[in-house]
Amino acid sequence: MRRVNLSLLTVPELVERFTACGLDQFNAQWHGNIGKYNCLYDEAVRIKDELARRPGDERTALVPLFDHPNPQVRLNSAQWALAVAPVAARAALQILWDRKEFPQAAHARQSLMALDEGTSRLI
């Protein structure tokens, strides 16, 4: 995924790019390409940060992705929309855990435990 100036993209374009990052992360993880996975993670964080900078905090645009068919897309969107949609994001994380969609379920469980313990900071 080539690096672009995210401030020039619309919210729907950012969400589309965020979704593509999650799908590519899923494939990179499946094929054991951790370097690519990490680069895609960094790009997804850039997108999340750009959405948060937008007036009204446009991370709410990630909420529809809680129902995406891909577990990595659901995990990313739920973790990074916790600050703007905590109840729905927590429910999406719980579903990942309940369905045992590994390895994403393990990350979801860690997030849920941190929320329960009060050690999670909503990003």
C-alpha positions in Angstrom: 0.0 0.0 0.0 1.6 3.2 -1.1 1.8 6.1 1.4 -0.6 9.0 0.6 -1.4 12.3 2.2 -4.4 11.1 4.2 -5.6 14.7 4.9 -6.6 14.9 1.2 -8.9 11.8 1.4 -12.6 11.9 2.2 -14.0 9.9 5.2 -15.4 7.2 2.9 -12.0 6.9 1.2 -10.2 6.6 4.6 -12.6 3.9 5.7 -12.0 2.0 2.4 -8.3 2.3 2.9 -8.6 1.2 6.6 -10.6 -1.8 5.4 -8.0 -2.7 2.8 -5.3 -2.5 5.5 -7.2 -5.0 7.7 -7.7 -7.4 4.8 -4.1 -7.2 3.8 -3.0 -7.7 7.4 -5.2 -10.8 7.6 -3.4 -12.2 4.5 0.0 -11.2 5.7 -0.5 -12.9 9.0 -1.9 -16.0 7.3 1.3 -16.2 5.2 3.6 -15.4 8.1 4.7 -12.1 6.7 5.0 -10.2 10.0 7.0 -7.3 8.5 4.2 -6.6 6.0 1.6 -7.0 8.8 3.4 -4.5 11.0 3.7 -1.9 8.1 0.0 -2.3 7.5 -0.7 -1.9 11.2 1.2 1.4 11.1 -0.8 2.6 8.1 -4.1 1.7 9.8 -3.0 3.7 12.9 -2.3 6.7 10.6 -5.8 6.4 9.2 -7.3 6.1 12.6 -5.4 9.2 13.7 -6.5 11.1 10.7 -10.2 10.2 11.4 -9.8 11.3 15.0 -8.4 14.7 13.9 -11.4 15.4 11.7 -14.1 17.6 13.2 -16.5 15.6 15.4 -14.0 12.7 15.5 -14.8 10.7 12.4 -13.7 7.4 14.0 -17.5 6.8 14.2 -17.2 5.9 10.5 -15.5 2.7 11.6 -18.6 1.5 13.5 -20.2 -0.2 10.4 -17.0 -2.3 10.1 -17.9 -4.1 13.4 -20.0 -6.4 11.1 -17.4 -6.9 8.4 -17.0 -10.5 7.3 -13.2 -10.4 8.0 -12.1 -10.8 11.7 -9.1 -8.6 11.3 -11.2 -5.7 10.0 -13.6 -6.2 12.9 -10.8 -6.3 15.4 -9.1 -3.2 14.1 -12.3 -1.2 13.9 -13.5 -2.3 17.3 -10.2 -1.5 19.1 -9.8 1.9 17.4 -13.4 3.0 17.8 -13.6 2.2 21.5 -13.3 5.9 22.4 -16.2 6.9 20.3 -18.5 3.8 20.5 -17.5 2.0 23.6 -20.6 -0.2 24.1 -20.8 -1.4 20.4 -17.0 -1.8 20.2 -16.9 -3.9 23.3 -19.7 -6.1 21.9 -17.8 -6.6 18.7 -14.7 -7.6 20.6 -16.8 -10.0 22.7 -18.2 -11.6 19.5 -14.7 -12.2 18.2 -13.8 -13.9 21.5 -17.0 -15.9 21.7 -16.6 -17.2 18.1 -13.0 -18.1 18.8 -11.8 -16.5 15.6 -8.1 -16.9 16.3 -5.7 -15.2 16.3 -7.9 -12.1 16.4 -9.9 -13.6 19.2 -6.8 -13.6 21.4 -6.3 -9.9 20.8 -10.0 -9.2 21.4 -9.7 -11.1 24.7 -6.7 -9.0 25.8 -8.6 -5.8 25.0 -11.7 -7.1 27.0 -9.5 -8.0 30.0 -7.8 -4.6 29.9 -11.2 -2.9 29.8 -12.5 -5.0 32.7 -9.3 -4.3 34.8 -9.5 -0.6 34.0 -6.0 -0.7 32.5 -7.0 0.0 28.9 -6.8 3.5 27.6 -9.3 4.2 25.0 -7.4 5.3 21.9 
